[in-house]
Amino acid sequence: MTIDQNRRRFRATSAAAVMFLLILAAATPAQASEANLVLPNLEQARFFTGGDAQGGVDGKTLLTWGLAICLAGLVFGLIIYEHLRKLPVHRSMLEVSELI
């Protein structure tokens, strides 16, 4: 590569870098917030209706059952953790697990 080609490549790269920095400087930050979200009324929203507007489950009930299932999973996980913690283990493996 000649010196002239290197200069052209450097100028092109420099111009691209300057343009990129100008675009970044000119960009305006997004003015979005979660406080502006409009949430539907959960008692009016219906799920699993099967095409019938009267059937199904309202959103509040569905959310409550979902939270109950999550809590049941948490309790199950804690119980299994306690069972595993009480199992006998080799001393060197215990040292490694505590180190990690």
VENHU-V838943 format. One record per pair of residues at least 4 apart in sequence whose C-alpha atoms are under 6 Angstrom apart, sorted by the first residue. I is the first residue (numbers start at 1). J is the second residue. Records with the same first field share a line. If there is no record, write none. Layout:
BEGIN
I: J / J
END
This chain:
BEGIN
10: 14
11: 15
42: 59 / 60
43: 58 / 59 / 60
45: 58 / 59
46: 56 / 57 / 58
47: 56 / 57
48: 56
49: 55 / 56
END
